[in-house]
Amino acid sequence: MSEGGFWFCLKHHTVEGPEGCPNKDRLGPYDTAAEAEQALGKVEERNEAWEHDPDWNDDDGADPEQ
């Protein structure tokens, strides 16, 4: 990956270059602006996959609030 790159700003919901908001407020870096535009979708896909991954989900069906 090049030194430049693109980030998705979680604060402004926009794609930014290296001179954007602080890293704590953004996802990336991505190689292209198009990849950065899809950042939230990718996060949602990964969260869904991890939620149903038996290697990471040791929930036995019990309610954790009980």
C-alpha positions as CSV (number, residue, x, y, z in Angstrom):
1,M,0.0,0.0,0.0
2,S,1.3,3.5,-0.8
3,E,2.0,6.1,1.9
4,G,-1.0,8.2,0.8
5,G,-4.3,6.4,0.8
6,F,-7.9,7.1,1.6
7,W,-9.8,6.9,4.8
8,F,-13.5,7.0,5.7
9,C,-14.3,9.6,8.3
10,L,-16.8,8.3,10.9
11,K,-17.5,11.9,12.0
12,H,-18.4,13.4,8.6
13,H,-19.2,10.2,6.7
14,T,-17.0,11.2,3.9
15,V,-13.8,9.9,2.2
16,E,-10.7,11.8,3.1
17,G,-7.1,11.9,2.1
18,P,-4.1,11.8,4.4
19,E,-4.7,15.3,5.7
20,G,-8.2,14.6,7.0
21,C,-9.6,14.1,10.5
22,P,-7.6,12.4,13.3
23,N,-7.2,8.6,12.9
24,K,-9.3,8.0,15.9
25,D,-12.3,9.3,13.9
26,R,-11.8,7.3,10.7
27,L,-11.4,3.8,9.1
28,G,-8.5,2.9,6.8
29,P,-6.3,3.4,5.0
30,Y,-7.7,2.1,1.8
31,D,-5.9,1.9,-1.5
32,T,-8.7,3.7,-3.4
33,A,-11.5,6.2,-2.7
34,A,-14.0,3.6,-3.9
35,E,-12.8,1.1,-1.2
36,A,-13.0,3.8,1.4
37,E,-16.6,4.6,0.4
38,Q,-17.5,1.0,1.1
39,A,-15.9,1.0,4.6
40,L,-19.1,0.9,6.7
41,G,-20.6,-1.9,4.5
42,K,-17.4,-3.9,5.0
43,V,-17.6,-3.4,8.7
44,E,-21.2,-4.6,8.8
45,E,-20.3,-7.7,6.7
46,R,-17.4,-8.6,9.0
47,N,-19.5,-8.0,12.2
48,E,-22.2,-10.3,10.8
49,A,-19.7,-13.0,9.9
50,W,-18.0,-12.8,13.3
51,E,-21.4,-12.9,15.0
52,H,-22.1,-16.3,13.4
53,D,-18.5,-17.7,13.5
54,P,-18.4,-20.7,15.9
55,D,-14.7,-20.2,16.5
56,W,-15.4,-16.8,18.0
57,N,-18.9,-17.2,19.3
58,D,-19.0,-19.3,22.5
59,D,-22.5,-18.2,23.4
60,D,-24.4,-21.2,24.6
61,G,-27.8,-19.4,24.2
62,A,-28.0,-18.3,27.8
63,D,-29.1,-14.7,28.5
64,P,-25.9,-12.9,29.7
65,E,-28.1,-10.6,31.7
66,Q,-29.3,-13.4,34.0
